[in-house]
Amino acid sequence: VWLFIVLELVSIPTYIMVATGRSQIIAQEAGIKYFFLGALAAAIFLFGFSYIYGATGASGFADVREALGGSELAALQNPLALIGSLAVIVGVSFKIAAVPFHFWCPDVFEGANLDVSDFLSVASKGAGLVLLLRLLMILVHALPPSGVMNMMAIVLGIIAAATITVGNTGALVQTNIKRLLAYSSIAQAGYML
């Protein structure tokens, strides 16, 4: 619960900064787009956590790890935990602008003030990646390094490779400096993944 609250306390001020950073209509459009897609990401994130809670009956990190039992068989027999974990990864992927959930990033960066775009390229990615690391630490300690963890590692590896590729190739054709910064930020998120 605290993890979600902290993530949203980081996100809500950035929505306001994007919308009010410039007096042009493009800034308000970017702010609205960023707000609604951020709300969608938050909803998917909470949806995933609701499945994890339904599967384990726990909301704390240690309790979820204990409920999964450290057994790969228990995780495989509990598809709610797997679906919940994937939904949480999708929600975080929106926040860090990982492919295929990166489509908001160039438009928001273009509409925002340059200082806000610079801040977003670091702050939102950093917060999302710290969150993802924390969540993956639970899974790494709860499951043996085969089967489900190998599948998660492969999924994250594919997302990382696609994010790096799309970010770098998208940056090659940009003439707008803010969109170039956005695609660079997408590529950097891929490198960090």
N, C-alpha and C positions, 0 to 999 in steps of 0.2 A: 504494500500500500504506500509506504513511504517512498519507495523507488519511483512509483508513478507520480506522486505529488512533486517530488524533486524534479523529475523530467518536465512536468508541465510548468513548474515555476521557472524553469530555464526557458521554456518555449514561449510562454505568453508575452513576456516583455519583447521578445524578438518580433512577434507579430505586430505589436504596436510600433516598434522602431521602423519596421519596413513601411507601414502605412503612413506614418507621420514624418518620415525622414525628408521628404520632398513635398513641395506643394502641387506637383503635377498629378494629373489624373492617373498616370501610369503607376505611381507609387501606391495609390489607393487600390487599384486593381491588383497589384502584386501582393499587397497586404491581405486583401480578401482571399486571393488564391492560396496564399501561404496559410492563412488561418483555417480555411476549410480543409485543405489537404492535411494540415497538422492535426485537425480534429479527427479526420478519418484515420490517420496513423494512430492516434491515441485510442480510438475506439477499437481498432484491430488489436492493439497492444493489450487493452483491458479484456477483450474477448479471449485472447490467448491465456491471460492470467485466470480468467473465470474457468476455462477448461482445466488448467493445472490445479486450481483449487478444487474443482469437481472431482478430479482424478485422485488427489492426495488428501483432501480435507484439511490442508494447511495453507497458510499464507506467508509464513516466515521462511527465509532461505534455508535455515538449518532443518526446519520441520519438513519442508518439501524434499530436501535431500534424504532425510531419514525415511519419509513415506515412500520414496522410490526404492529404498531398501538396498541400494548399491548393487542390485541385481539386474542384469540385462534382460533376463527373462521376465521379470516383473514389469519393466518398462515396455517390453514388446506386448505383453498381455494387457497393457493399459493404453489403448490407443488415444484416450483423451489427453494423456500427458504428452504424447508425441504431437498431436494436432495443436495443443496449446503451445508447445515449444516452437513449432513452426509459425504459428500466428504471432507470437512474441517477436520472432526474428523478422517477420515481415513488417511489423510495426516499427521496429528499430531501423530496419532498412529504409523506410520512408524518412525517418528523422536524419539519417546520415547521407541520404540521397544515393543509395546504392542501386545499381541496375537490377531490375527493371522499374524501380520506384524513384527514379531520378528526374522525371519529366518536369517537376515543379521548379527545380533549382535554377535553370537559366532564365526563366521568366521572372522569378522573384529577384534574382540578383540584378537583372537589367532594370527593374522598376525601382529598386531600393537606392538610397543614397550610397555613394561609394564607400563611405566609412562603415555603413551598416552591412554592405556586401562583404567587406573585409572581415568584419566581426562574425558574420554568419559562416564564412568559410572556415573559421576556426572553432567558434563556440559550439555551434550545433553539431558539428562532426565530433568534436571532443567529448561532449556530453553523451552523445549516442554511442560512441565506441566504448566509453567507460561503462556504460550500462550494459552493452553487449558482452564485454569482458566479464562483468560481474555475473551475468546470467549464465554464461558458458562455464564459469568456474563451478557453479552448482552442478551442471550436468557432468563435467569432467570428474568431479569427486563422487557423483552418485552412480555413474555407470562405468563398467570396465572398458578398456580402450579397444573394443571391437564392436562389430555390429552397428548399433544405433549411433555410437560416437563416430565411427567411420563414415556413416551416412551423413551425419551432421557436418563433419569435416569436408566431405566431398561437396555438399551443398554450399557451404561457405566458400570453399575454394572456387567453385564455378561462379558464384556471385562476385567474388573478388576479381577473378580474371575478366569477367564481362564488364565489371565496373571500370577497371583499368583501361580496357580496350575502348569502350564507349567514351570515357572521359578524355582520353588522349586523342582519339580520332575526331571527336566533336570539337576539341580545342583547335585542331589544325585549320579548320575552315572558318573560324570566327573572325569577324572584323570589329565587333564591339568588345571593348576591354572588359566590361562587366560579365558578358556571356563567356568570354575566355576565362575569366576568374572562376565562373561557375563550373565550367567543364574541367578546369584544373582541380577544383575542389572535389568534384566527383572522382577524378582519377586518384587524388590523394586518399580519399575514403577507401578506394579499392586497394591501394598499397597498404593502408593500415589494417584492412580486413585480412 
